Amino acid sequence: MAFRGWKQLLFLGRQNTLTKVWRSRRGGSSLCWKRCCHWSTGKSLDPEVRAFLEENTEVTNSGHLTPEIRLRLLTPRCRFWREKPDLWPYGDPFWAIYWPGGQALSRYILDNPHVVKGRSVLDLGSGCGATAIAAVMSGASQVLANDIDPIAGMAMILNCELNHLNPFPITIKNIINSEAGNWDLIVLGDMFYDEQLADGLHRWLQKCIRIHQTDVLIGDPGRHQFLSHSIHSQLHKVIEYSLPEYTRQENYGLTSSIVWSYQPSNSLDDS
């Protein structure tokens, strides 16, 4: 099976391994700028991991909504696009695909820098780090990227280098269900692929909004798991983007991706 098979599993909502990891890594402590477990600016990468990622990904800025951002991704020209997934030594590399929800969020931030300018931003489930990079490019005062895969964190540092940016802090713990962080804005794309994870996100985001009046933007191309979840009734459509042909082909016919503003009712249970 080619790497393409991993994409199909994720698209169809059958990514059990990734879901189990999100569920098992329960956040148990306060998250803040100085106390999170993260890579900090200037920390060097393991040379062996760096060499592997540089050898087995391709630097590209084409076929996506944000040609301003260069990323290391898995493409059809990469060895592991054709190799069996279990030969990849670091766990399923979901970070190595620039998913449509993240593309929409990144495009929106680049086109509307006032959304992040001078504000603190958490990029939840950051993946390749594109949306965090867009926030830095657009003038965010503080950016924290979060992904449970440590290799994603390393890839984000490489992607910062590609875009001539100092690496932002990156936390690799599961912060869902932890104490609500005091963010001005939380952005998350392509995260509603499992009902239990979506329920946890729903409750945690509500808490952040209730306690800190945090703004929340969600990117999603309209997957069934997202559209059928109760959170969808509390979203306001901000903008819809037509996806480039390459992204359409690699996402099984999805033609557009939407940025949503999350505005839960005060009557909802925040427990």
N, C-alpha and C positions, 0 to 999 in steps of 0.2 A: 504494500500500500504506500502511495506517495504521501508527502506532507499534506497534500490537498485533502487527504482523508481526515486529518485533524480538524481542518476547517469545517468539513461537513459535520463532524461530530458536534462541534461547538454551535454551528448554525442550527442544527436540529435539536439542541438542548439536551444532549446526551453526554455532557462533559462531567461525568460522575467524579472523576479524580479531582478536578479543580474545585468542584462544589464541596466535596468532603474536606478539602484543605481549608476553604473559607470557614466551614462550620467548626472545624476542630481548633482553629487558632483564635480562640475567644480573647477579645481585648479585656484586660483586667486592671489597667491603670490609666491614670490621666494622660491625655495626649496634649503636648504643648510644644512650642518651638525648641525648648531647651532640654526636654526630658524624653523625647521619643528616641527609639532605637533606630539610628539612621546613619547613612553615609553622609559625611560632611564635606564641604568644599575642600578640594585639595587632596582627599584621600585617594591613594593609588589603587588601581585594580590589580588583581592577581594576574601576573604576566601570562600564565597558561590559559586562563579564561579569556583574557583580552585577545590573545592570538587565535583561539578557537572561534570567537565571535567574529573577528575581522576576516578570518578565512572562510567562514560558512554563512555569511550574510552579504547582501549587496547594498551599497550606498545608492539610494534613489530618492528622487523628489518628483517622479512622474506617475501619472495614473491615479492621482489623489486630488483632493480638494485644496491642498495647501502646498503648492510648488515652492513656496518660500522656505519650507522646512525640509531639510535633508535628514534621512533616517536610514539606519541599518535594519533591513528587513529580509525575510526569506522570500525569494522570488523564484520563478521557474528556471532561472539560470543558476540557482544554488544547488549544491550537491544534495542537501537534505530535502529538497522538494521531491526528489525521486527515491531517496533511501527509505527504508522501513522506519516508521516513527520510533520504534524501540531502540534504534541505534543512536538516537540523539542522547547524549550522556547526562543531560541536566534537567530532565523533566519536560513535559509538553511545553513548547515555546509559544504560548498564546500571545506573548508580548511581541513576537516577531511579525505579526500581521497588523496593519494599520486599519482597524475596524471602522465601519461606516459611522457609528455614533461618535467616536473620537474625532473622526475627520470633520464632522459637522460642528462639533464644539470648537475645535481648533480654528476652523474657517470663520466662525462667528466672532470669536475673540479677536482674531487678527483684523477683521473688518470693523469691529466695534471696540476699540481699545479702552473706551471709557468704562466698560463693564468691569475691567480688572485694574485700571490705572490707580496706583496708590493704595491698593487693597491687599489683604492677605487671602491667599487662595490655596485650598486643598484640592489636589487632583486625585480622586479616589479610584483605585483600580487602574493606575496610570498606564500600564502596559509599556509601550515604546517611549512614553513620555512626551508625545507630541503636544498634547493640550497644555501640559505644564510649560513646555518650551514656548508655546504661543502666548501664554500668560506672561512669561518673562519678557518676551519680545514686545509685548504691549504695555509694559510698565507696571506690572504688579509689584507691590512693595516687598512682599514675602510670598514664596511659593514652596509648598511641601508636596512631593509626589509620594503616593502610597501604592505598593503592590506587594502581594504575599510571596512572590517569586524573587529570590535574591538575584537570580540571573537577569531578571527584568531590570533590577536596580543597576546592575553593571552596564546593561545595554543603554539605559538612560544616560549614564555618564558619557558613554561613547557618542550618543546622539547630541548631547550638549556640546561636546568637542567639535562635532561636524558643523554645528551652527554658531561656533565661536562664542559660546556662552560659558560662564563659570557654572559648574554643576550646582544645582539646587539641592537642599536636603532631601533625602529619600528614606522613608521608613518602610520596612518589610514585614511589619506585624499586622495582624488582622485587627483593625481599629473599630470595626462594626460592633456595636454593643458596649464599647468602652465609654468612658465619660465624654460628654459632648465637648469637642474642642471649640475654641472661640475663633471661628473663621468668619471673614466677611463674605466669602463665597466658596461653596463646594461645587465642583464639577465632576461628573461621572458619565462615562459612555459605555454602552454595551454590557451593562452589569446585570440586567434583568433576564438571566437565562435559566433561573431555577426558582421555583416558588418559595422555598424556605429562605433562600438568600434574599429574594425580593422582599419578603415579609420583614426580615431583619433590617434591611436597608430602609424600608418604609418607617419603621419605628425609630431608628437611629436618626434619620434625617428630620423627622418630626421633632425629636428632642433638641437637635441643634437649632432648629428654627424657633422653637418655643423659648429656649433658654438664652440664646444669643442673637436672635433675629437674623440668622444666617440666610443669605440668598442661595438657592440651589438651582443649578442648570443640569439637565439630563439630555444626553444625546443617544438616540436610538433610531434605527431605520424602519421600525415597525414590526419587529419580530412578534410572533404570536404570544410568547410568554410575557412580553411587556404590555401589549395591547389588552390582554385578558386579565391583567392584575388590577386589583382595586385602586392602586396608586394612580392609574391612568385617568380616573375621573377627577383627579385633583391637579391636573397639569394644564398649563396654558401654552399653546403652541406659539413659539417665538418666531421661528423661521424654518423653511424647508429648502433643502438643497438637492438638486439633481446630481446624481453620482456620475463620475466619469466612467467611460466604457470599461476600462480595466477593472475598476472596483466592482462594477455590476457583474462582470464575468466571474470574478472571484467570490461573489456573494450570492450565487445561485438565483439571479434574477431580480434582486432588490434594486430598485431604480432611484430611490431617494433616501435621504436621512434628515431627521428633524431634531431641532433643539427645542426642548421643553423647559418651561419654568415651573418649578414645583411649589404649589401654594396650598398646603393642607388646611382643612377647616379647623378652627379652634375647638370644635366639638369632638374631634377625634380623640381617641384614647392615646395618651402620651406615655403611658407606663411602659 
